[in-house]
Amino acid sequence: MKAIRVKSHGGPEVLTLEDIPDPKPGAAEAVVKLEAAGLNYIDVYYRTGLYKVQLPLTLGLEGAGVVTAVGPNVTEVRVGDLVAYTGVAGAYAQLAAVPAARLVKLPEGLDAKAGAAAMLQGMTAHYLSHSTYPLKPGDWCLVHAAAGGVGLLLCQMAKMRGARVIGTVSTEAKATLAREAGADAVILYTQQDFEAEVKRVTGGAGVQVVYDSVGETTFDKSLNCLAMRGMLALYGQSSGPVSPFDPAILNQKGSLFLTRPSLFHYTASREELLQRAGEVLGWIKAGKLRLRVDLTLPLSEAAEAHRRLEGRQTTGKVLLIP
């Protein structure tokens, strides 16, 4: 089968399309013939070496397709099921062997592209807005990268919970997308100081929570945007990792909370995985949550997909098609 492999850390040029042996299902595993793989910024972290993994590696933590084989002791899925998953490496490929307990059957009416677009980013938006800081009616939240894959979904979920949303984006075109997703106010951080704008929009009170996937370049001002006892949920670091800092700063700025969450810890049990995925996929099927697939490229063009993602040339979801 064909797969995108990383043999050394570096730029998009290290992504190579290779022939590797077809996977066989082990105990409690199923083989999925992938119809779509989701591109996520965490793939960049693995490619560059920011997140340490053993090489060589087949990239991709999110995919969807049809089960073609199952190993011993598999009860969760059957051959022929249309499934999606996240959190298992190897989705930039034609076939993947996946622990069956991580597979979610797609509801009737949703195709593999929707499944691959919804799992990682949809459940990330879900745990942030429903669990990390469960938004309440009237809360103000700040969503960085509001026109990105998670950002657009997070804006929609925040509005579903009755919150008021401020989004940051880089262009007018992205501002339009954020507003369409429900953002009450949109800040062009390339032209405006987002800290000052947040204070202006909230009448100086600040926001109850900042959902920050950017990291280094936004961290300090994100803290300054928080109301007393507010929470900074730092769930990514697209601009780079945050430098070490004195936790006493959290006290000085109003007894703030800081968390660095991960989807893995919010889908640790199969029960929680099915509950979270079920809500996200159900909302998509019912039309309550809109997916935006911005770009679809062949698997062989994975390097180009990475270039566009890192160059902030994408909005919504990017999919690779094996």
Residue frames as qw, qx, qy, qz and C-alpha x, y, z in Angstrom:
[[0.000, 0.887, 0.461, 0.000, 0.00, 0.00, 0.00],
 [0.328, 0.571, -0.044, 0.751, 0.96, 3.66, -0.35],
 [0.495, -0.762, -0.344, 0.237, 1.72, 5.75, 2.74],
 [0.177, 0.869, -0.187, 0.422, 3.30, 9.11, 3.61],
 [0.841, -0.298, -0.260, 0.370, 6.42, 8.44, 5.66],
 [0.067, -0.942, 0.257, -0.203, 8.72, 10.64, 7.73],
 [0.902, 0.042, -0.265, 0.340, 12.28, 9.34, 8.07],
 [0.470, -0.063, -0.257, 0.842, 13.88, 12.52, 9.41],
 [0.050, -0.791, -0.445, 0.416, 12.54, 15.68, 10.99],
 [0.269, -0.107, 0.308, 0.906, 12.27, 18.82, 8.90],
 [0.344, 0.301, -0.040, -0.889, 10.06, 20.82, 6.59],
 [0.798, 0.307, 0.221, -0.468, 7.28, 19.54, 4.33],
 [0.535, 0.582, -0.571, -0.222, 9.92, 18.16, 1.96],
 [0.119, -0.331, 0.916, -0.194, 10.61, 15.26, 4.36],
 [0.715, 0.200, 0.481, -0.467, 7.16, 13.82, 3.61],
 [0.152, 0.354, -0.792, -0.473, 7.63, 11.00, 1.10],
 [0.856, 0.116, 0.050, -0.501, 5.10, 8.69, -0.56],
 [0.009, 0.432, -0.900, -0.050, 6.30, 5.10, -0.24],
 [0.804, -0.071, -0.487, -0.333, 5.14, 1.53, -0.71],
 [0.192, -0.387, 0.783, -0.448, 4.98, -0.33, 2.61],
 [0.166, -0.127, -0.975, -0.072, 3.46, -3.71, 3.51],
 [0.511, -0.471, -0.361, -0.622, -0.31, -3.92, 4.03],
 [0.254, -0.367, 0.653, -0.612, -1.17, -4.05, 7.72],
 [0.510, -0.209, -0.823, -0.139, -2.67, -7.16, 9.30],
 [0.516, -0.640, 0.007, -0.570, -5.12, -6.89, 12.19],
 [0.238, 0.217, -0.836, 0.445, -3.73, -7.96, 15.54],
 [0.277, -0.471, -0.810, 0.214, -5.78, -8.95, 18.55],
 [0.067, -0.751, -0.454, 0.474, -8.48, -6.34, 19.25],
 [0.061, -0.453, 0.300, 0.837, -7.61, -4.50, 16.02],
 [0.625, 0.613, 0.477, -0.076, -9.40, -3.81, 12.75],
 [0.384, -0.076, 0.439, 0.809, -7.99, -2.84, 9.35],
 [0.302, 0.776, 0.337, -0.440, -9.62, 0.21, 7.79],
 [0.504, 0.342, 0.450, 0.653, -9.45, 0.99, 4.07],
 [0.127, -0.567, -0.223, 0.782, -9.10, 4.74, 4.35],
 [0.350, 0.702, 0.522, 0.335, -11.21, 7.00, 2.17],
 [0.071, 0.874, -0.027, 0.480, -10.07, 10.25, 3.79],
 [0.653, -0.252, -0.390, 0.598, -7.45, 11.39, 6.31],
 [0.134, -0.970, -0.193, -0.065, -7.65, 14.59, 8.31],
 [0.530, 0.389, -0.245, 0.713, -4.78, 17.06, 8.40],
 [0.486, -0.844, -0.225, -0.007, -4.15, 18.62, 11.82],
 [0.109, 0.892, -0.358, 0.255, -1.50, 20.93, 13.21],
 [0.723, -0.515, 0.458, -0.044, -0.27, 18.19, 15.51],
 [0.907, 0.313, 0.176, 0.219, 0.98, 16.45, 12.34],
 [0.352, 0.831, -0.223, 0.369, 3.35, 19.39, 11.87],
 [0.463, -0.739, 0.431, -0.232, 4.62, 18.99, 15.45],
 [0.904, -0.136, 0.397, 0.083, 5.47, 15.34, 14.76],
 [0.751, 0.591, 0.073, 0.285, 7.05, 16.14, 11.38],
 [0.186, 0.857, -0.279, 0.392, 9.31, 18.86, 12.79],
 [0.623, 0.053, -0.640, 0.446, 10.26, 16.94, 15.93],
 [0.262, -0.489, 0.250, -0.794, 8.57, 19.33, 18.37],
 [0.846, -0.265, 0.257, -0.384, 6.75, 16.24, 19.63],
 [0.045, -0.525, 0.845, 0.089, 9.17, 13.37, 20.04],
 [0.925, 0.122, 0.204, -0.297, 8.32, 10.10, 18.30],
 [0.589, -0.283, 0.677, 0.338, 10.32, 7.18, 16.97],
 [0.523, 0.640, -0.272, -0.494, 11.12, 7.37, 13.25],
 [0.111, -0.126, -0.481, -0.861, 10.32, 6.30, 10.60],
 [0.248, 0.364, 0.656, -0.613, 6.67, 7.22, 11.07],
 [0.036, 0.468, 0.686, 0.556, 3.51, 7.20, 9.00],
 [0.068, -0.008, 0.248, -0.966, 1.86, 10.52, 9.79],
 [0.452, -0.275, -0.434, -0.729, -1.82, 11.21, 10.43],
 [0.049, 0.016, 0.820, -0.570, -3.96, 10.89, 13.56],
 [0.493, 0.373, 0.408, -0.672, -7.42, 11.03, 11.99],
 [0.137, 0.156, -0.780, -0.590, -9.10, 8.97, 9.31],
 [0.670, 0.212, 0.430, -0.567, -12.27, 7.37, 8.06],
 [0.384, 0.318, -0.733, -0.464, -13.15, 4.47, 5.79],
 [0.883, -0.079, -0.197, -0.419, -14.48, 0.93, 5.62],
 [0.564, -0.462, 0.674, -0.121, -13.45, -1.96, 7.86],
 [0.674, 0.427, -0.522, -0.303, -11.93, -4.69, 5.67],
 [0.707, 0.035, -0.685, 0.172, -10.66, -7.13, 8.32],
 [0.522, -0.709, 0.209, -0.427, -10.86, -7.72, 12.05],
 [0.301, 0.381, -0.829, 0.277, -8.55, -9.53, 14.41],
 [0.488, -0.319, -0.800, 0.144, -9.39, -11.79, 17.35],
 [0.288, -0.494, -0.582, 0.578, -11.51, -10.43, 20.18],
 [0.040, -0.008, -0.154, -0.987, -13.08, -7.60, 18.18],
 [0.054, 0.548, 0.822, -0.146, -16.68, -6.89, 19.13],
 [0.022, 0.591, 0.176, -0.787, -16.94, -3.15, 18.46],
 [0.425, 0.572, -0.272, -0.647, -17.07, -3.25, 14.63],
 [0.801, 0.171, 0.573, 0.046, -17.62, -5.66, 11.74],
 [0.342, -0.052, 0.598, 0.723, -16.26, -5.96, 8.21],
 [0.104, 0.572, 0.631, 0.514, -18.13, -3.50, 6.01],
 [0.244, -0.833, -0.389, 0.308, -18.75, -0.89, 8.72],
 [0.329, 0.707, 0.016, 0.625, -18.05, 2.73, 7.78],
 [0.643, -0.625, -0.274, 0.348, -15.97, 4.09, 10.66],
 [0.235, 0.833, -0.189, 0.464, -13.89, 7.05, 11.77],
 [0.787, -0.447, -0.235, 0.356, -11.18, 7.44, 14.36],
 [0.183, 0.865, -0.273, 0.379, -8.57, 9.74, 15.82],
 [0.525, -0.718, 0.416, -0.189, -5.61, 9.40, 18.15],
 [0.872, -0.097, 0.438, 0.199, -3.90, 6.51, 16.32],
 [0.031, -0.671, 0.477, 0.567, -0.91, 7.26, 14.10],
 [0.359, -0.062, 0.850, 0.381, -0.84, 6.10, 10.48],
 [0.467, 0.634, 0.516, -0.337, -3.80, 7.75, 8.73],
 [0.294, 0.733, -0.354, -0.501, -1.76, 9.16, 5.82],
 [0.170, -0.225, 0.936, 0.210, -2.09, 5.80, 4.09],
 [0.520, -0.023, -0.578, -0.628, -4.39, 3.59, 2.07],
 [0.763, -0.341, -0.539, -0.106, -4.86, 1.11, 4.93],
 [0.075, -0.556, 0.546, -0.622, -4.49, 1.35, 8.70],
 [0.590, -0.273, -0.750, 0.122, -4.63, -1.17, 11.54],
 [0.215, -0.507, 0.183, -0.814, -6.51, 0.53, 14.38],
 [0.013, 0.079, 0.874, -0.479, -7.48, -0.65, 17.88],
 [0.171, -0.484, -0.749, -0.420, -11.15, -1.47, 17.47],
 [0.301, -0.659, -0.558, 0.406, -11.98, 0.33, 20.72],
 [0.152, -0.445, 0.048, 0.881, -10.95, 3.62, 19.07],
 [0.005, 0.176, 0.682, 0.710, -13.28, 3.19, 16.08],
 [0.328, 0.382, 0.455, -0.735, -16.62, 4.98, 15.90],
 [0.329, 0.420, 0.781, 0.324, -19.32, 3.89, 13.45],
 [0.047, 0.056, -0.144, -0.987, -20.53, 6.80, 11.35],
 [0.452, 0.415, 0.562, -0.554, -24.26, 7.56, 11.47],
 [0.472, 0.463, 0.675, 0.328, -26.24, 6.83, 8.34],
 [0.218, 0.936, 0.265, 0.075, -26.07, 9.82, 6.04],
 [0.185, -0.894, 0.355, 0.201, -22.51, 10.85, 6.89],
 [0.865, 0.446, -0.190, 0.130, -19.69, 9.89, 4.54],
 [0.830, -0.167, -0.139, 0.513, -16.03, 9.23, 5.21],
 [0.326, 0.478, -0.033, 0.815, -15.02, 12.81, 4.39],
 [0.430, -0.717, -0.052, -0.547, -17.36, 14.12, 7.08],
 [0.885, -0.436, -0.139, 0.092, -16.02, 11.54, 9.52],
 [0.735, 0.072, -0.094, 0.668, -12.40, 12.43, 8.85],
 [0.114, 0.574, 0.018, 0.811, -13.21, 16.13, 9.15],
 [0.532, -0.664, -0.141, -0.507, -15.11, 15.82, 12.43],
 [0.847, -0.308, -0.401, 0.166, -13.27, 13.50, 14.77],
 [0.589, -0.097, -0.296, 0.746, -10.18, 15.31, 16.03],
 [0.057, 0.216, -0.020, 0.974, -11.25, 18.92, 15.57],
 [0.520, -0.479, -0.389, -0.591, -14.90, 18.32, 16.41],
 [0.760, -0.462, -0.438, 0.133, -14.19, 16.46, 19.63],
 [0.462, 0.007, -0.255, 0.849, -11.50, 19.00, 20.54],
 [0.188, -0.366, -0.101, -0.906, -14.04, 21.81, 20.25],
 [0.685, -0.468, -0.453, -0.326, -16.47, 19.65, 22.24],
 [0.710, -0.341, -0.453, 0.418, -14.20, 18.93, 25.21],
 [0.284, 0.134, -0.152, 0.937, -13.00, 22.54, 25.36],
 [0.295, -0.321, -0.130, -0.890, -16.48, 24.03, 25.44],
 [0.759, -0.369, -0.350, -0.407, -18.25, 21.28, 27.39],
 [0.879, -0.313, -0.299, 0.199, -15.62, 19.92, 29.80],
 [0.573, 0.122, -0.236, 0.775, -12.40, 21.94, 30.15],
 [0.092, 0.169, 0.306, -0.932, -14.36, 25.13, 30.74],
 [0.117, 0.516, 0.838, 0.136, -18.07, 24.28, 30.41],
 [0.003, 0.173, 0.141, 0.975, -19.48, 27.47, 28.92],
 [0.042, 0.543, 0.732, -0.409, -22.57, 28.96, 30.55],
 [0.192, 0.798, 0.460, 0.340, -25.15, 31.34, 29.08],
 [0.132, -0.990, -0.037, -0.045, -23.73, 34.85, 29.14],
 [0.701, -0.449, 0.277, 0.479, -20.07, 33.84, 29.45],
 [0.386, 0.855, -0.284, -0.199, -17.56, 35.65, 27.27],
 [0.847, -0.180, 0.385, 0.321, -14.97, 33.46, 25.54],
 [0.188, 0.799, -0.413, -0.395, -12.03, 34.36, 23.33],
 [0.908, 0.164, 0.370, 0.113, -11.29, 31.93, 20.48],
 [0.095, -0.673, 0.516, 0.521, -7.92, 32.34, 18.78],
 [0.002, 0.163, -0.849, -0.502, -7.64, 31.17, 15.14],
 [0.512, 0.282, 0.528, -0.617, -11.41, 31.41, 14.96],
 [0.689, 0.504, -0.188, -0.485, -11.52, 30.58, 11.23],
 [0.108, 0.409, -0.903, -0.074, -9.42, 27.43, 11.60],
 [0.513, -0.118, -0.811, -0.256, -10.75, 23.89, 11.77],
 [0.336, -0.368, -0.745, 0.443, -11.25, 23.85, 15.54],
 [0.019, -0.169, -0.189, 0.967, -12.04, 27.54, 15.71],
 [0.409, -0.096, -0.414, -0.808, -15.10, 27.44, 13.44],
 [0.585, -0.308, -0.742, -0.113, -16.52, 24.46, 15.32],
 [0.361, -0.260, -0.584, 0.679, -15.72, 26.00, 18.69],
 [0.162, 0.004, -0.003, -0.987, -17.51, 29.23, 17.80],
 [0.556, -0.213, -0.544, -0.591, -20.61, 27.25, 16.86],
 [0.593, -0.303, -0.724, 0.181, -20.55, 25.11, 20.01],
 [0.195, -0.129, -0.418, 0.878, -20.03, 28.16, 22.22],
 [0.357, -0.076, -0.150, -0.919, -23.14, 29.77, 20.74],
 [0.616, -0.242, -0.697, -0.274, -25.06, 26.51, 21.24],
 [0.517, -0.323, -0.643, 0.463, -24.25, 26.86, 24.95],
 [0.153, -0.916, -0.364, -0.064, -25.39, 30.49, 25.08],
 [0.558, -0.478, 0.035, 0.678, -21.95, 32.06, 25.36],
 [0.298, 0.940, -0.016, -0.164, -20.74, 35.26, 23.76],
 [0.861, 0.029, 0.254, 0.439, -17.78, 34.77, 21.40],
 [0.098, 0.907, -0.287, -0.291, -14.84, 36.96, 20.45],
 [0.921, 0.162, 0.239, 0.263, -12.68, 35.50, 17.68],
 [0.133, -0.766, 0.392, 0.493, -9.24, 36.47, 16.41],
 [0.813, 0.423, 0.354, 0.189, -8.34, 36.05, 12.73],
 [0.486, -0.326, 0.297, 0.754, -5.71, 37.36, 10.31],
 [0.067, 0.064, 0.527, 0.845, -7.80, 38.52, 7.32],
 [0.472, 0.121, 0.097, -0.868, -11.18, 40.02, 6.44],
 [0.652, 0.073, -0.624, -0.424, -12.12, 36.84, 4.59],
 [0.424, -0.075, -0.850, 0.305, -11.47, 34.79, 7.72],
 [0.152, 0.071, 0.450, -0.877, -13.41, 37.35, 9.78],
 [0.608, 0.043, -0.271, -0.746, -16.45, 36.70, 7.60],
 [0.639, -0.018, -0.765, -0.081, -16.19, 32.96, 8.25],
 [0.220, -0.059, -0.735, 0.639, -15.88, 33.50, 12.01],
 [0.367, 0.068, 0.198, -0.907, -18.97, 35.72, 12.03],
 [0.681, 0.033, -0.495, -0.538, -20.90, 33.13, 10.03],
 [0.559, -0.045, -0.804, 0.197, -19.91, 30.56, 12.70],
 [0.491, -0.716, -0.494, -0.050, -21.47, 32.77, 15.37],
 [0.496, -0.119, -0.270, 0.816, -18.70, 35.06, 16.63],
 [0.071, -0.890, -0.420, 0.161, -20.22, 38.17, 18.20],
 [0.010, 0.949, -0.241, -0.205, -17.04, 40.17, 17.70],
 [0.905, 0.218, 0.093, 0.353, -14.05, 39.50, 15.46],
 [0.258, -0.875, 0.260, 0.316, -10.58, 40.99, 15.92],
 [0.779, 0.568, -0.142, 0.225, -8.06, 41.19, 13.07],
 [0.707, -0.619, 0.074, 0.335, -4.93, 40.62, 15.12],
 [0.647, 0.207, 0.242, 0.693, -2.80, 41.74, 12.15],
 [0.103, 0.618, 0.192, 0.756, -4.30, 45.22, 12.47],
 [0.478, -0.705, -0.005, -0.523, -5.52, 45.48, 16.07],
 [0.044, 0.348, -0.804, 0.479, -4.20, 44.73, 19.55],
 [0.552, -0.318, -0.709, -0.302, -6.41, 41.84, 20.57],
 [0.366, -0.299, -0.661, 0.583, -5.92, 42.50, 24.29],
 [0.071, 0.166, 0.134, -0.974, -7.14, 46.07, 23.97],
 [0.445, -0.091, -0.508, -0.732, -10.05, 45.02, 21.78],
 [0.493, -0.310, -0.811, 0.047, -11.17, 42.30, 24.19],
 [0.198, -0.322, -0.515, 0.769, -11.17, 44.83, 27.04],
 [0.222, 0.094, -0.146, -0.959, -13.15, 47.27, 24.89],
 [0.491, -0.168, -0.683, -0.515, -15.74, 44.69, 23.79],
 [0.549, -0.380, -0.729, 0.149, -16.26, 43.39, 27.34],
 [0.270, -0.876, -0.106, -0.386, -16.36, 46.82, 28.94],
 [0.016, 0.699, -0.584, 0.412, -13.08, 46.17, 30.72],
 [0.814, -0.353, 0.301, -0.350, -14.33, 43.01, 32.44],
 [0.019, -0.448, 0.881, 0.154, -12.41, 40.48, 30.37],
 [0.744, 0.056, -0.504, -0.435, -13.48, 36.99, 29.31],
 [0.818, -0.401, 0.310, -0.273, -14.20, 33.92, 31.42],
 [0.828, -0.120, 0.490, 0.245, -12.08, 31.69, 29.18],
 [0.299, 0.725, -0.461, -0.416, -9.52, 31.95, 26.39],
 [0.924, 0.122, 0.355, 0.069, -9.22, 28.98, 24.02],
 [0.075, 0.859, -0.427, -0.271, -5.67, 29.36, 22.69],
 [0.949, 0.156, 0.228, 0.153, -4.12, 27.10, 20.05],
 [0.463, 0.839, -0.166, 0.233, -1.39, 29.58, 19.10],
 [0.855, -0.252, -0.203, 0.406, 0.91, 29.53, 22.11],
 [0.584, -0.164, -0.089, 0.790, 4.06, 31.60, 22.24],
 [0.153, 0.252, 0.193, 0.936, 2.90, 34.78, 20.48],
 [0.404, -0.555, -0.354, -0.635, -0.48, 35.02, 22.21],
 [0.602, -0.301, -0.686, 0.277, 0.13, 33.59, 25.69],
 [0.252, -0.153, -0.398, 0.869, 0.91, 36.71, 27.72],
 [0.279, -0.051, -0.110, -0.953, -1.89, 38.79, 26.25],
 [0.568, -0.292, -0.695, -0.330, -4.32, 35.87, 26.54],
 [0.444, -0.327, -0.660, 0.510, -3.72, 35.91, 30.30],
 [0.050, -0.145, -0.173, 0.973, -4.34, 39.66, 30.33],
 [0.374, -0.183, -0.475, -0.775, -7.71, 39.15, 28.60],
 [0.456, -0.316, -0.832, 0.031, -9.09, 37.03, 31.44],
 [0.469, -0.684, -0.047, -0.556, -11.57, 38.15, 34.07],
 [0.298, -0.510, 0.683, -0.429, -10.82, 37.36, 37.70],
 [0.609, -0.106, 0.763, -0.190, -10.61, 33.58, 38.20],
 [0.730, 0.539, -0.147, -0.393, -10.77, 33.08, 34.44],
 [0.820, -0.156, 0.522, 0.174, -9.21, 30.13, 32.62],
 [0.317, 0.675, -0.524, -0.412, -6.66, 29.94, 29.83],
 [0.896, 0.069, 0.438, -0.026, -7.06, 26.65, 27.96],
 [0.109, 0.710, -0.579, -0.386, -3.84, 26.33, 25.98],
 [0.874, 0.112, 0.453, -0.135, -4.58, 23.45, 23.62],
 [0.806, 0.464, 0.161, 0.331, -1.99, 24.07, 20.90],
 [0.383, -0.722, 0.198, 0.541, 1.18, 25.97, 20.04],
 [0.710, 0.601, 0.291, 0.222, 1.17, 26.75, 16.33],
 [0.211, 0.933, -0.191, 0.219, 3.51, 29.73, 16.88],
 [0.459, 0.403, -0.660, 0.437, 5.84, 27.74, 19.14],
 [0.605, -0.430, -0.631, 0.226, 5.96, 26.52, 22.74],
 [0.281, -0.909, -0.043, -0.304, 5.40, 28.93, 25.62],
 [0.364, 0.484, -0.583, 0.541, 8.48, 29.89, 27.61],
 [0.503, -0.360, -0.695, 0.368, 8.67, 28.87, 31.29],
 [0.132, -0.614, 0.004, -0.778, 7.02, 31.37, 33.61],
 [0.023, 0.095, -0.727, 0.679, 6.41, 31.96, 37.32],
 [0.241, -0.492, -0.817, -0.180, 3.04, 30.51, 38.42],
 [0.167, -0.498, -0.454, 0.719, 2.73, 33.44, 40.84],
 [0.070, 0.044, -0.348, -0.934, 1.75, 35.48, 37.78],
 [0.303, -0.412, -0.780, -0.360, -1.58, 33.64, 37.81],
 [0.339, -0.599, -0.578, 0.438, -2.21, 34.97, 41.30],
 [0.184, -0.345, -0.003, 0.920, -1.16, 38.49, 40.42],
 [0.159, -0.037, -0.513, -0.843, -3.53, 38.63, 37.46],
 [0.603, -0.148, 0.016, -0.783, -6.60, 37.49, 39.42],
 [0.567, -0.145, 0.772, -0.248, -6.26, 33.91, 40.68],
 [0.635, 0.439, -0.363, -0.522, -6.33, 32.62, 37.11],
 [0.847, -0.066, 0.527, -0.026, -6.44, 29.01, 35.97],
 [0.319, 0.621, -0.599, -0.391, -4.12, 27.58, 33.30],
 [0.827, -0.015, 0.556, -0.085, -4.57, 24.17, 31.70],
 [0.190, 0.506, -0.688, -0.484, -2.79, 22.39, 28.85],
 [0.780, 0.092, 0.507, -0.356, -5.40, 19.82, 27.78],
 [0.079, 0.298, -0.830, -0.466, -5.27, 17.06, 25.19],
 [0.731, 0.032, -0.276, -0.623, -8.05, 15.23, 23.37],
 [0.551, 0.117, -0.823, 0.074, -6.56, 11.88, 24.42],
 [0.090, -0.027, -0.752, 0.653, -7.32, 12.59, 28.06],
 [0.465, 0.176, 0.240, -0.834, -10.90, 13.60, 27.22],
 [0.834, 0.192, -0.286, -0.431, -11.60, 10.40, 25.27],
 [0.074, -0.497, 0.847, -0.170, -9.61, 8.05, 27.51],
 [0.460, 0.097, 0.850, -0.239, -12.44, 5.54, 27.91],
 [0.060, 0.233, 0.793, 0.560, -14.53, 4.10, 25.10],
 [0.048, -0.713, -0.678, 0.174, -17.64, 5.31, 26.88],
 [0.084, -0.753, -0.059, 0.650, -16.44, 8.92, 26.81],
 [0.154, -0.203, 0.639, 0.726, -15.21, 8.57, 23.22],
 [0.040, 0.423, 0.837, 0.345, -18.61, 7.35, 22.03],
 [0.073, -0.788, -0.506, 0.343, -20.48, 9.99, 24.01],
 [0.119, -0.660, 0.148, 0.727, -18.34, 12.86, 22.70],
 [0.088, -0.109, 0.727, 0.672, -18.17, 11.61, 19.12],
 [0.074, 0.514, 0.849, 0.095, -21.86, 10.74, 19.15],
 [0.020, 0.805, 0.342, -0.484, -22.86, 14.28, 20.06],
 [0.073, -0.551, 0.387, 0.735, -20.56, 15.87, 17.47],
 [0.060, 0.026, 0.847, 0.528, -21.58, 13.53, 14.64],
 [0.069, 0.607, 0.784, -0.111, -25.23, 13.77, 15.63],
 [0.036, 0.764, 0.145, -0.627, -25.17, 17.56, 15.45],
 [0.032, -0.365, 0.600, 0.711, -23.54, 17.41, 12.01],
 [0.066, 0.270, 0.915, 0.293, -26.14, 14.95, 10.74],
 [0.016, 0.726, 0.642, -0.245, -28.96, 17.11, 12.14],
 [0.315, 0.688, 0.239, 0.609, -27.53, 20.27, 10.56],
 [0.423, -0.892, -0.150, 0.053, -26.88, 21.93, 13.92],
 [0.475, -0.656, 0.383, 0.444, -23.10, 21.94, 13.39],
 [0.674, 0.732, -0.042, -0.084, -21.59, 22.92, 10.04],
 [0.748, -0.264, 0.359, 0.491, -18.34, 21.41, 8.81],
 [0.384, 0.876, -0.168, -0.238, -16.21, 23.46, 6.45],
 [0.828, -0.058, 0.376, 0.411, -13.86, 21.36, 4.32],
 [0.077, 0.870, -0.164, -0.459, -11.59, 24.00, 2.83],
 [0.298, 0.655, -0.637, -0.277, -9.20, 21.85, 0.85],
 [0.929, -0.026, 0.361, -0.083, -9.08, 18.28, -0.45],
 [0.254, 0.726, -0.600, -0.218, -5.83, 16.98, -1.91],
 [0.911, 0.132, -0.389, -0.031, -4.54, 13.56, -3.02],
 [0.822, -0.535, 0.062, 0.186, -2.41, 11.74, -0.45],
 [0.766, 0.210, 0.097, 0.599, 0.60, 12.25, -2.72],
 [0.175, 0.679, 0.024, 0.712, 0.33, 16.04, -2.15],
 [0.623, -0.651, -0.382, 0.207, 0.65, 15.86, 1.63],
 [0.521, -0.163, -0.061, 0.835, 3.69, 18.15, 1.54],
 [0.007, 0.389, 0.295, 0.873, 1.69, 20.85, -0.25],
 [0.507, -0.679, -0.469, -0.251, -1.10, 20.48, 2.32],
 [0.646, -0.488, -0.270, 0.521, 1.44, 21.04, 5.11],
 [0.342, 0.095, 0.107, 0.929, 2.86, 24.12, 3.35],
 [0.208, -0.552, -0.375, -0.715, -0.58, 25.68, 3.09],
 [0.622, -0.650, -0.436, 0.019, -1.47, 24.86, 6.69],
 [0.608, -0.379, -0.161, 0.678, 1.73, 26.34, 8.08],
 [0.227, 0.152, 0.228, 0.935, 1.41, 29.35, 5.77],
 [0.184, 0.436, 0.533, -0.702, -2.03, 30.12, 7.26],
 [0.240, 0.163, -0.517, -0.805, -3.55, 29.70, 3.81],
 [0.315, -0.269, -0.883, -0.220, -6.34, 27.38, 4.97],
 [0.448, -0.215, 0.299, -0.815, -9.65, 27.77, 6.76],
 [0.897, -0.046, 0.063, -0.436, -11.73, 24.96, 8.19],
 [0.828, -0.238, 0.506, 0.042, -10.62, 21.42, 7.45],
 [0.345, 0.616, -0.627, -0.329, -7.99, 19.99, 5.09],
 [0.904, -0.038, 0.393, -0.166, -8.39, 16.38, 3.92],
 [0.048, 0.498, -0.789, -0.357, -6.02, 14.00, 2.16],
 [0.882, 0.202, 0.101, -0.414, -7.55, 11.37, -0.11],
 [0.522, -0.363, 0.740, 0.218, -5.59, 8.07, -0.44]]
